[in-house]
Amino acid sequence: MTDTDLGGSSQTFFQAFRATGEKEHILIPAVQHPITKDLYVLWSDITDCFPGMIRVQYHNVYVPKLRGDDLYRIKPFGIRYHAELVLDIVYGKKPLPSVNRKNNNNRSTTGKLEDHPAWSKPNQDVAVEVTPSKEVGVKVTSSQDEVLATNGDARGETGKGSGGSTTGREMQTGDVEHEINLEEAGYEYSDFTEYSDDYSEYSDEFGFEEEEEGETPGSVRKLPAGHAPQEKPLRVESLVRHRTRDIFKARYTWSELRGHSRLFCFLPILEEDVPSGENEAPQAPLTTKTATEIYQNTGFEFYFLCDCGGIPGAKEHAGPHWIDKNGKQKHSMPSAEDLSQQQIRKILPFVGEYVMGVLEMLKYGVFLDKMPLSGHEHLSRAIKYLESKGFRSSASLLADLNSKPDGGVVTRAVLDEVEPIAVLDEKVFATLQSVLVRGPYDDYASLYPFKTSAGDVRWMCGRHWYNMWPDKEMYASAFAFRKDPMSPEGWYDSLFGVWSSRIKSMKRAREYFKMAEKMTWNPVFTVWLDWDLSVEQEEELAQAVSRLSAAAVHIIVRPREGTQEETNAGFSCGYLRLAATAVRKLDIGTFTLTRQEGKADYDFESTDTPSMLKMYGPLSRDYIALVERSGKDGKMKATFMPSNVNTAFQTVRRHATGLHHFTELHFGLASYLFADNLTIKVAESFKEAGGHGAEEDTDFFSGDAQSLFHKRQARDEFSIVSGSQCDRGDFFMGFLTEARFEVSFERDKEFIRNLLTVNTRLKILVLGSKEFDYNPSEVFEAYKEELADHLSLDILTVQPGLFVGRKSTFTWRSLQEPDTLGIDILCDQVDHADMMFQRYGFLIERLELEGLSLADAAAMDKATRRKKRALALKYLSVKDIHLMEPAVRIILREMIVKGAIKEVVVQGSVFRQAASSQPGGGGGKKEVPITPAKLEANVKIWCDFLVAIRSKVTELSVQDDPQRRFLRAMELQPILLPEMPRLGTFHLTCATTAGSSIFDRPWLETLLEFKGPVPEDIDLPDEDPARIQAMEIFTKRSKMTDFRVITDFRLSEVVMEAEDWTGLLFYMDFSQMVKFEVRQTNPLSRETLLEIADSVPKDRAVLKHFVVSDGTIVNDETAIALEEKVGPKTVYTEGSAFISLNGFIV
């Protein structure tokens, strides 16, 4: 074939044929039609090669002659070129004997092609690869002079499995994996695929050498040639391999997998799977757009696959495969409880594309053994179901590539444009953990975890898992270990990889750790050393622990006092040797050392634990040590419970051979939130940070801590929470970046002064008062000089202590920037805020009032009236105005109306009462039940206050009572329209009862109407007074310089009928809406929810939050309808708009 035959291309494509009586495949070159540009094989060439033939077919599919758009056969006659298929020749009579054919043990095929008219350059050589056992791969080069006919994708000649699969079988001669366009015959791709599971193709996984592209193997024969190398058309298997290669290469540690295999999928439960008598009447398909035959009541089963491929050191090269129970079942037993389509939709946003990749690997036999034919129907429907949810299959993607206008042949070069499927991260496996139920005592498929020598964990079928055991007797020994008086409790849970035991003697402990040392493949060991350990025994056991290789090791010990040596090292709780072992260079992912009283019960078979990071670890959280290692760089995140943090730090540093082996060090009681604790976030080293990090800790044995952190140029971050004072000698003093101390402002003045003077890098300081009565302004004045001289402190907060029972805060911010220095106050009635207003009124920008005494209110009013350095708030929030004294309310009202406060917030509940002292002098307080009369009085106070300041209110958040007293009372107030022109946030909680509506109250409807978008026309007669008034209102509104639409709207606990929603959606201006939320107590109808979906803005540039909920989750029918309106259900990603319609996340 000349260059012009292929439109200027130097490639040649050969079509392979198989004929009765022939011992080898016959190759005929394809040509390109000069007009249609189709590749096809001339009919005359076929009849010349096979005299007496009458037609061409593929198995039982007839291959017609090529036709044009007018359905007439194109001349010269020919058939379409089918990439890498072996087509069958059918004779009308007994086939004629072959002429000039040779066979070389079915390995290579040669023939005198130089006489064929397609050859125009007889002086060049041709190398042709032929695959008689599976497929034909043709490779024409201008530089090679020999030909090798091998399996088309480097697999074995017979296609026999590599020994690992229970479903492998030999390939029959002529069986192929292919890509063909046979739509006119109504066949699917999967109808023509056969099974093969040899993994030599994936050399990077199984340690085989892979030929470089363009290399010529040694076993070749010469053929005349005249063309440049041919690039094969892209096969769907190649596309699947490209898209899923990262999936197959991904490795996960025990903690990342969260108890699940990395290879999983879900398949539909078809009607034929349901026992007779249990079938329900067929329902309408989920969608009419795709014939998925997945109905609204169709359930799914979740399956894990055996992940046995590429295990380092494995004796056999097994391939990951579908789990078939000895071939007796149609397909594998599921690995988790059945999933409804609601559950599937919940996880699809996380795993949809990933599952599509796994399904295609099963379908085409890429990286995984191909699924048995009995499961192909489930597989095909699962793929179509995912496609209906917006996840692309490789077959559909390839079809799109083939349909490009240029009409050229799609080759492997296009793979650079196709993004591989992203691998899953730990967060996704955590989501699966919360959705899926996989218990060891149910009828689920048995998958067993196996920790490889590389540290990653695979979940395997029982046969492959057991074959990995080098010592089969150890398996029985682990199960029988608890049958001894010295280890009476425990369990070897092979399904979950946990071997736990309660041991009562040193002898038995030696036996346990000796076995555990050999069981390097077992992920988790939990051992309770339930006797009083001597120091010598602890030392021996620490050595035994250091020899283990495991994902997690949990050691439980009895509480005891530490020795003098341990106390001197900062661990008076004892067990220093075991704790120190945890930070050495161990092959252990997670190590815990906890204390447990000897008389306590312990359920060693329990698998219900809150965190897979410490999976099946101790139920006690009384940690002495907790160390977690990163699977990437081996660095540690550690927690210790020291008695002296200074000596404990030096001890840990020495045993770890340097601070740089940590990412975070935590000293304190991990189980108590408010206990004293110190956290060090360790900076990266120079090497890790590209020259911008900290110096490595090399002088860890004798160097003091302060010298170390000075050398590291103070790049590490120290934060401390403490209820006691620290000393100048503490190693962290001078390096704190964030601190919170409980102090007495009377007794601890010198300590606070030293704290500010020594810690020059301190950025945030929180001082909590141990005394109930304190004056925040005096605290600031006492340390004004130290604050002025400090070079880095940005925020100072003075507040009540943790156990005082108040939440007031007085915060000075931007201390380093005098021009932007400001004060934020949150105070209640008992705070001494008067001095703050007098001294710093001009600096106070944000004031939140949960109560205000009359003296404080008077001081605030006076600060507002100053001519110089007056109080000029930017933000004012008033909570529960009815609880404040009348004189205080008057002062607040005047300040708001006459002032220029940018944000005025009114919030609270009309029926909240002030707590009163209990009788008897007990000192406690309780809320007094509210009477109807008191409630009416509260409502009147609210309304009077709001009406007085309504032109200034920017945010209103109110909880009304079920009788809607607040809404009714607002209707009785004088009308001023537009109502609340500056209001931008409106939150209403109103527990209305069934049959009632909040829109029964005209004030609310009026407010929303005139805060909403201006209507194009008002459907009233021109002379109607209501129309005239409305036009005047909208005209007046348009002239306001500070008119605001509602951008934050929330209704809670309300009853909303369909007509209420119609009105509400009409009044909302969603083009400017930032947050919209309605939570109602009555059910939302499907029609109403779809109406709401139509209002969701298409442009999400402004919208951040849109939630509608009646406390339920949408059913399948509604979910399908929502998908048609707003697209498939997705998952919220940080930074994007959160849109949820009854749990359907858009």
Secondary structure by P-SEA (a helix, b strand, c coil): ccccccccccbbbbbbbbbccccbbbbbbbbbcccccbbbbbaaaaaaacccccccccccbbbbccccccccccccbbbccccccbbbbbbccccccccccccccccccccccccccccccccbbbbbbbbcccbbbbbbbccccbbbbccccccccccccccccccbbbbcccccccccccccccccccccbbbbbbccccccccbbbbbcccccccbbbbbbbccccccccccaaaaaaaaccccccccccccccccccccccccccccccccccccccccccccccccccccccbbbbbbbccccccccccccccccccccccccccccccccccccaaaaaaaccccaaaaaaaaaaaaaccccccccccaaaaaaaaaaaaaaaccccaaaaaaaaaaccccccccccccccccccccccaaaaaaaaacbbbbccccccbbbbbbccccbbbbbcaaaaaaacccaaaaaaaaaccccccccccccccccbbbbbbcccaaaaaaaaaaaaacccccbbbbbccccccaaaaaaaaaaaaaccccbbbbbbcbbbbcaaaaaacccccaaaaaaaaaccccccbbbbbccccccccccccccccccccccccccccccbbbbbbccccccccccccccaaaaaaaaaaaacccccccbbbbcccccccccbbbbbcccccccccccbbbcccccccccaaaaaaaacccbbbbbbbccccccccccccccccccccccccccaaaaaaaaaccccccbbbbbbccccccaaaaaaaaaaaaaacccccbbbbbbccccccbbbbbbcccccccccbbbbbbccccccccccccccccccbbbbccccaaaaaaaaaaaacccccccccbbbbcccccccaaaaaaaaaaaaaccccbbbbbbbccccccccccccccbbbbccccaaaaaaaaaaaaaaaaaccccccbbbbbbcccaaaaaaaaaccccccccccccbbbbbbbccccccccccaaaaaaaaaacccccccccccccaaaaaaaaaaaaaaaccccccccbbbbccccccaaaaaaaaaacccccccbbbbbbcccccaaaaaaaaaacccccccccbbbbbccccccaaaaaaaaaacccbbbbccccbbbbcccccc
